[in-house]
Amino acid sequence: MGFLDSILGRTRPKQADLDALFGVPSAAITLQASLGLRPTGLGSVCYRAAGGAAFAETEAEILTLLRNADDAPEISTSHDEFGYTWLVVDDDPDDVGGLVTDLHAVNTTLESQGFGPGLLCSLVPFEDAAGRRVGLVYLYKQGTFYPFAPQPGGTRQRDSLLEINLRETLSGELPVEQQTSRWLALWGAPGL
């Protein structure tokens, strides 16, 4: 940041630290040990698809890269009601490291091809013994994580107490978003 920027109060936006995704396997162990939450094997990256051939080629390259791996997970895409695309990776629930590597590859490929501004978040869902699901969400533009715990039954209500408990449990493991106003509700997200 330059001298003039500091006088005028301009700030640069925080840069995403995609390597923070590699903290998820350790956080998964903590969630399982402390709260009985196990990874589901699903993970997804949410982004706004850009128009044009360059984006279509990049998206096709990502799908080919993931599908041609030796231990290739199942890959699918879906679109939500807000116009965002979800690229969903369905992998072995016991291989959180492999899942995170795939999500990291999707994010870095989009970013390196100039489509980083269209990235919204990455999601890794967890489930307890009763079948209740919660999501660990990585906000691309903030470089932080937050928990999303929808109430069971499709009521579009959140379990705020569980989300706060998850935040406290993970605060030593991951960069957790402290401003709860940035904790987006991801209704209908894949895996939740």
C-alpha positions in Angstrom: 0.0 0.0 0.0 1.3 3.4 -1.0 1.6 6.6 1.0 -1.4 8.2 -0.9 -3.5 5.1 -0.2 -2.9 5.3 3.5 -3.7 9.0 3.6 -7.0 8.5 1.7 -7.9 5.5 3.8 -7.8 3.0 1.0 -7.1 -0.6 1.9 -6.4 -3.7 -0.2 -8.8 -6.6 0.1 -7.5 -9.6 2.0 -6.0 -12.2 -0.3 -7.3 -15.7 -0.2 -4.9 -18.2 1.4 -5.9 -21.4 -0.4 -3.3 -23.4 1.4 -5.5 -22.9 4.5 -7.7 -25.6 3.0 -4.9 -28.1 3.9 -5.8 -27.5 7.6 -9.2 -29.2 7.1 -7.9 -32.8 7.6 -6.6 -31.9 11.1 -9.8 -30.0 11.9 -11.7 -33.1 10.8 -9.9 -35.2 13.5 -10.7 -32.5 16.1 -14.4 -32.4 15.1 -14.7 -36.2 15.3 -12.9 -36.4 18.6 -14.7 -33.5 20.3 -18.2 -33.5 18.7 -18.6 -36.8 17.0 -18.8 -35.2 13.5 -17.3 -37.3 10.7 -16.6 -36.2 7.1 -19.2 -37.3 4.6 -16.7 -37.6 1.7 -18.4 -34.8 -0.2 -16.9 -31.4 -0.8 -17.7 -28.6 -3.2 -16.6 -25.4 -4.7 -19.1 -22.6 -5.3 -18.5 -20.1 -8.1 -20.2 -17.8 -10.5 -19.6 -19.1 -13.9 -18.3 -16.6 -16.4 -19.4 -16.4 -20.0 -17.2 -17.1 -22.9 -15.0 -19.8 -24.3 -12.1 -19.2 -21.9 -14.2 -20.1 -18.9 -15.8 -23.1 -20.6 -12.3 -24.4 -21.5 -11.1 -23.9 -17.9 -14.1 -25.6 -16.4 -13.7 -28.6 -18.8 -9.9 -28.7 -18.0 -10.8 -29.0 -14.3 -13.4 -31.7 -14.8 -10.9 -33.7 -17.0 -8.1 -33.3 -14.5 -10.2 -34.6 -11.6 -11.9 -37.4 -13.6 -8.6 -38.7 -15.0 -6.8 -39.1 -11.7 -5.8 -42.6 -10.6 -8.1 -42.7 -7.7 -10.7 -40.4 -9.3 -13.7 -39.3 -7.2 -17.1 -38.8 -8.6 -17.5 -35.3 -10.0 -20.7 -33.4 -10.8 -21.9 -29.9 -11.2 -25.2 -28.3 -10.2 -26.6 -24.8 -10.2 -28.4 -23.1 -7.3 -31.3 -20.7 -7.2 -28.9 -17.7 -7.1 -27.1 -18.6 -10.3 -24.0 -20.1 -8.7 -22.4 -23.3 -9.9 -21.4 -26.0 -7.4 -18.6 -28.4 -8.5 -19.1 -31.4 -6.2 -16.5 -33.9 -5.4 -17.7 -37.2 -3.9 -14.7 -39.1 -2.5 -13.9 -41.6 0.3 -15.0 -40.2 3.7 -11.7 -41.5 5.2 -9.6 -39.6 2.7 -10.2 -36.0 3.7 -6.7 -35.1 2.5 -7.5 -36.3 -1.0 -10.8 -34.4 -1.0 -9.1 -31.2 0.1 -6.4 -31.6 -2.6 -9.2 -31.8 -5.2 -10.9 -28.7 -3.9 -7.6 -26.8 -3.7 -7.0 -27.8 -7.4 -10.4 -26.5 -8.5 -9.8 -23.2 -6.6 -6.2 -22.6 -7.8 -7.0 -23.5 -11.4 -9.9 -21.0 -11.5 -7.7 -18.4 -9.8 -4.7 -18.9 -12.0 -6.9 -18.5 -15.1 -8.2 -15.2 -13.9 -11.6 -16.4 -12.6 -10.8 -15.9 -8.9 -13.3 -13.0 -8.5 -16.1 -15.5 -9.3 -15.1 -17.9 -6.5 -17.5 -17.7 -3.5 -16.6 -20.5 -1.2 -15.6 -24.2 -0.7 -17.7 -26.5 1.5 -16.9 -29.7 3.4 -19.9 -31.3 5.1 -19.7 -33.4 8.3 -22.3 -35.7 9.9 -22.9 -37.0 13.4 -24.2 -40.5 14.4 -27.8 -39.3 14.2 -27.4 -38.1 10.6 -27.3 -34.4 11.4 -25.1 -32.5 8.9 -23.0 -29.3 9.3 -20.7 -27.6 6.9 -17.3 -26.2 7.2 -17.2 -23.3 4.8 -14.1 -21.6 3.4 -14.8 -18.0 2.3 -12.5 -17.4 -0.7 -12.6 -13.6 -0.5 -11.9 -13.5 3.2 -9.4 -16.4 3.5 -11.3 -17.7 6.6 -13.6 -20.5 7.6 -17.0 -20.6 9.3 -19.4 -23.3 10.4 -22.9 -23.6 8.9 -25.3 -25.8 10.9 -28.8 -25.9 9.4 -31.6 -27.2 11.6 -32.9 -30.6 10.5 -36.2 -30.8 8.7 -35.6 -28.2 6.0 -37.0 -25.3 8.0 -34.3 -22.9 6.8 -33.3 -22.1 10.3 -29.8 -22.3 11.7 -28.5 -23.9 14.9 -26.6 -20.8 16.1 -25.5 -22.4 19.4 -23.9 -25.3 17.5 -22.2 -22.9 15.0 -20.7 -21.0 17.9 -19.5 -24.2 19.5 -17.9 -25.3 16.2 -16.2 -21.9 15.9 -14.7 -22.2 19.4 -13.6 -25.8 18.7 -11.9 -24.9 15.5 -10.4 -21.6 16.4 -7.0 -23.1 17.2 -7.0 -25.2 14.0 -8.1 -22.9 11.2 -8.4 -19.2 10.5 -12.1 -18.8 11.6 -14.2 -15.8 10.5 -15.0 -13.8 13.6 -17.6 -11.5 12.0 -20.8 -13.6 12.1 -22.4 -11.3 9.6 -20.1 -13.0 7.0 -21.4 -16.4 7.9 -23.6 -17.0 4.8 -26.5 -19.4 4.9 -25.9 -22.0 2.3 -29.5 -23.4 2.0 -29.6 -26.3 -0.4 -25.9 -26.6 -0.7 -24.7 -30.0 -1.9 -24.1 -32.4 1.0 -26.2 -30.5 3.5 
